[in-house]
Amino acid sequence: MRKNIVAGNWKMNKTLQEGIQLAEELNEALKGKTVNCDVIIGTPFIHLAGVANVVDTTKIGVAAQNCADKESGAYTGEVSAAMVASTGAKYVILGHSERRAYYHETPEILKEKVLLALKNGLTPIFCIGEVLEERESEKHFEVVKSQIEESLFDLSAEDFGKLVLAYEPVWAIGTGKTATPDQAQEMHAFIRKTIAEKYGNEVAENCSILYGGSANAGNAKELFSNPDVDGGLIGGASLGVDKFMPIIEAF
């Protein structure tokens, strides 16, 4: 049975002190509450160990927003999957559209990152999605399928089963535009079908596929009610407990 997940991606926001405070506030807000989804927060690297220490990790999973495509060595400024795992983080966000666009992460680089994350016991939250031009020229299915195939389809069925996917229509990130619930469902169903064709129905049915793209308290319930939308990867709305909690409670 696949999991419902609400994951926050803080991106490059919050000082260490502000991040610890936000994590503590979320921890407090979840105390004594029964929620119907897994809650994850994706923090900057410098926050990981501190946040993992202050939250109840049975209620809140901690994610890095990236990791290196190398195991170790002379790569100044990089952070390896082993380092991420050593902080107590259990997840890593990989392939985010911002990493692909601004830092030129290729399918090959992402393939290496996924392998290293899995080797170090991390669960990759792997992002896929099309830009506006690709959506308007009706190449969105083709683009998303190739992103999955090129980085993930060399994995065994067992390893693929350890991933979480996040569909992010790039044209809807931080723009205030959101894919309609029907558009989200259509793409999520297509992604599940693509997985089923490669790995079979059981692997596809067990894969959690999150929606990311200006999801907020106002639209989360409708988005999450779709049969193939298993939660959200939340950007701006995860930076305050008052905005993040209603999304968690949408389940």
C-alpha positions as CSV (number, residue, x, y, z in Angstrom):
1,M,0.0,0.0,0.0
2,R,1.6,3.3,-1.1
3,K,2.1,6.1,1.4
4,N,0.5,9.6,1.4
5,I,3.3,12.1,1.9
6,V,3.5,15.8,2.4
7,A,7.1,17.0,2.0
8,G,8.3,20.6,2.5
9,N,11.2,21.9,0.4
10,W,12.7,25.0,2.2
11,K,15.0,25.7,-0.7
12,M,17.7,28.4,0.1
13,N,15.7,29.9,3.0
14,K,16.1,30.3,6.7
15,T,19.3,30.8,8.7
16,L,20.3,27.9,11.0
17,Q,18.6,29.4,14.0
18,E,15.4,30.2,12.0
19,G,15.4,26.7,10.6
20,I,15.7,25.0,14.0
21,Q,12.9,27.3,15.3
22,L,10.6,26.3,12.4
23,A,11.3,22.6,12.9
24,E,10.5,23.0,16.6
25,E,7.3,24.8,15.8
26,L,6.2,22.1,13.4
27,N,7.2,19.4,15.9
28,E,5.0,21.1,18.5
29,A,2.1,21.5,16.0
30,L,2.1,17.7,15.3
31,K,2.3,16.7,18.9
32,G,-0.6,14.5,19.9
33,K,-2.1,14.8,16.4
34,T,-3.0,11.9,14.2
35,V,-2.2,12.8,10.6
36,N,-3.0,10.6,7.6
37,C,0.3,11.1,5.8
38,D,4.0,11.0,6.3
39,V,5.5,14.5,6.9
40,I,9.0,15.3,5.6
41,I,11.0,18.6,5.7
42,G,13.8,19.2,3.1
43,T,16.3,21.6,4.7
44,P,19.6,23.2,3.6
45,F,22.6,21.0,4.3
46,I,23.7,23.1,7.3
47,H,20.4,22.5,9.1
48,L,20.2,18.7,8.7
49,A,21.9,17.5,11.9
50,G,20.3,20.2,14.1
51,V,16.8,19.6,12.7
52,A,17.2,15.8,13.0
53,N,18.1,16.3,16.7
54,V,15.1,18.5,17.6
55,V,12.2,16.8,15.8
56,D,10.4,13.6,16.7
57,T,11.7,11.5,13.8
58,T,8.8,9.1,14.1
59,K,6.5,12.0,13.0
60,I,8.8,14.1,10.8
61,G,11.3,12.8,8.2
62,V,14.3,14.9,7.4
63,A,15.5,15.4,3.8
64,A,18.5,17.0,2.2
65,Q,17.7,19.0,-1.0
66,N,20.6,17.4,-3.0
67,C,23.7,15.3,-2.7
68,A,26.8,14.9,-4.8
69,D,27.2,12.4,-7.7
70,K,30.6,11.3,-6.2
71,E,31.3,9.1,-3.2
72,S,34.0,11.2,-1.7
73,G,37.3,13.0,-2.6
74,A,38.6,16.3,-3.8
75,Y,35.2,17.9,-4.6
76,T,35.4,21.2,-2.7
77,G,32.0,22.4,-1.5
78,E,30.1,19.2,-2.3
79,V,28.2,17.0,0.2
80,S,28.1,13.3,-0.3
81,A,25.1,10.9,0.3
82,A,27.1,9.3,3.1
83,M,27.5,12.7,4.8
84,V,23.7,13.4,4.4
85,A,22.9,10.0,6.0
86,S,25.3,10.6,8.9
87,T,23.2,13.6,10.0
88,G,20.1,11.4,10.7
89,A,18.4,12.5,7.5
90,K,16.5,9.7,5.7
91,Y,15.5,11.3,2.4
92,V,17.1,13.4,-0.3
93,I,15.4,15.5,-3.0
94,L,17.0,14.8,-6.4
95,G,16.5,16.2,-9.9
96,H,14.6,19.3,-8.8
97,S,13.9,21.5,-11.8
98,E,16.0,24.3,-10.3
99,R,19.0,21.9,-10.1
100,R,18.4,20.8,-13.7
101,A,18.0,24.4,-15.0
102,Y,20.6,26.4,-12.9
103,Y,23.2,23.8,-12.2
104,H,22.9,21.8,-15.5
105,E,22.3,18.4,-13.8
106,T,22.0,15.8,-16.6
107,P,20.1,12.5,-16.5
108,E,23.6,10.8,-16.2
109,I,24.5,12.9,-13.1
110,L,21.1,12.2,-11.6
111,K,21.5,8.5,-12.2
112,E,24.7,8.5,-10.2
113,K,23.1,10.5,-7.4
114,V,20.2,8.1,-7.1
115,L,22.6,5.1,-6.9
116,L,24.7,6.8,-4.2
117,A,21.6,7.8,-2.2
118,L,20.2,4.2,-2.3
119,K,23.6,2.8,-1.4
120,N,23.6,5.0,1.7
121,G,20.1,4.0,2.8
122,L,18.5,7.3,1.8
123,T,15.1,7.5,0.1
124,P,15.3,9.7,-3.1
125,I,12.4,12.0,-3.8
126,F,13.0,12.2,-7.5
127,C,11.6,15.2,-9.3
128,I,10.3,15.2,-12.9
129,G,8.3,17.8,-14.9
130,E,8.0,19.9,-18.0
131,V,8.6,23.6,-18.7
132,L,5.8,25.8,-20.1
133,E,7.1,25.6,-23.7
134,E,7.0,21.8,-23.6
135,R,3.5,21.8,-22.1
136,E,2.3,24.2,-24.8
137,S,3.8,22.2,-27.6
138,E,2.2,19.1,-26.1
139,K,5.5,17.4,-25.4
140,H,4.9,17.1,-21.7
141,F,4.3,13.3,-21.6
142,E,7.3,12.7,-23.8
143,V,9.5,14.9,-21.6
144,V,8.4,13.3,-18.3
145,K,8.7,9.8,-19.7
146,S,12.3,10.4,-20.9
147,Q,13.3,12.0,-17.5
148,I,12.2,8.8,-15.8
149,E,13.7,6.4,-18.3
150,E,17.1,8.1,-18.6
151,S,17.8,8.3,-14.9
152,L,15.8,5.5,-13.2
153,F,15.1,2.6,-15.6
154,D,18.5,0.9,-15.0
155,L,17.4,0.3,-11.4
156,S,16.2,-3.2,-10.3
157,A,12.5,-3.4,-9.5
158,E,13.5,-3.7,-5.8
159,D,15.5,-0.5,-5.9
160,F,12.9,1.4,-7.9
161,G,10.4,0.4,-5.2
162,K,12.4,2.5,-2.7
163,L,11.9,5.8,-4.6
164,V,9.3,8.5,-4.2
165,L,8.5,10.5,-7.3
166,A,7.5,14.1,-7.4
167,Y,5.8,15.6,-10.5
168,E,6.5,19.3,-10.8
169,P,5.1,21.2,-13.7
170,V,7.9,23.7,-13.9
171,W,5.6,26.4,-15.2
172,A,3.6,26.2,-11.9
173,I,6.5,26.5,-9.4
174,G,6.5,29.8,-7.6
175,T,4.3,31.4,-10.3
176,G,1.0,31.1,-8.5
177,K,-0.2,29.0,-11.4
178,T,-1.2,25.5,-10.5
179,A,-2.0,22.5,-12.7
180,T,-5.7,21.8,-12.5
181,P,-6.6,18.7,-10.4
182,D,-7.5,17.1,-13.8
183,Q,-4.1,18.0,-15.3
184,A,-2.3,16.7,-12.2
185,Q,-4.3,13.4,-12.2
186,E,-3.7,12.9,-15.9
187,M,0.1,13.2,-15.6
188,H,0.3,11.2,-12.4
189,A,-1.7,8.4,-14.0
190,F,0.6,8.5,-17.1
191,I,3.7,8.3,-14.8
192,R,2.2,5.2,-13.0
193,K,1.4,3.6,-16.4
194,T,5.0,4.3,-17.5
195,I,6.3,2.6,-14.4
196,A,3.9,-0.4,-14.8
197,E,5.1,-0.9,-18.4
198,K,8.7,-1.3,-17.1
199,Y,8.3,-2.9,-13.7
200,G,4.7,-4.3,-13.6
201,N,1.6,-3.2,-11.8
202,E,2.6,-4.0,-8.3
203,V,5.7,-1.7,-8.3
204,A,3.6,1.0,-10.0
205,E,0.8,0.8,-7.6
206,N,3.1,0.9,-4.6
207,C,5.0,4.0,-5.8
208,S,4.1,7.3,-4.1
209,I,3.9,10.1,-6.6
210,L,3.7,13.7,-5.2
211,Y,2.5,16.9,-6.9
212,G,4.7,19.9,-6.7
213,G,3.8,23.2,-8.2
214,S,2.2,26.0,-6.1
215,A,0.2,23.6,-3.9
216,N,-1.2,25.4,-0.9
217,A,-3.9,25.2,1.8
218,G,-6.5,26.3,-0.7
219,N,-6.0,23.7,-3.4
220,A,-4.4,20.8,-1.5
221,K,-7.5,18.9,-0.7
222,E,-8.8,18.9,-4.2
223,L,-5.4,17.9,-5.6
224,F,-4.9,15.1,-3.1
225,S,-8.4,13.7,-3.7
226,N,-7.2,12.4,-7.1
227,P,-6.6,8.6,-7.1
228,D,-3.0,8.9,-8.4
229,V,-1.9,12.0,-6.4
230,D,-0.3,10.7,-3.2
231,G,0.6,14.1,-1.7
232,G,2.7,17.1,-2.3
233,L,6.3,18.5,-2.5
234,I,5.6,22.0,-1.1
235,G,7.9,25.0,-1.6
236,G,6.9,28.4,-0.2
237,A,4.0,27.2,1.8
238,S,6.3,25.0,3.9
239,L,8.2,28.0,5.3
240,G,5.5,28.7,7.9
241,V,3.7,26.2,10.2
242,D,0.4,28.2,9.7
243,K,0.6,27.5,5.9
244,F,2.1,24.0,6.1
245,M,-0.2,22.4,8.6
246,P,-3.4,22.9,6.6
247,I,-1.8,21.1,3.7
248,I,-0.8,18.2,6.0
249,E,-4.4,18.1,7.3
250,A,-5.8,18.1,3.8
251,F,-5.4,14.3,4.1
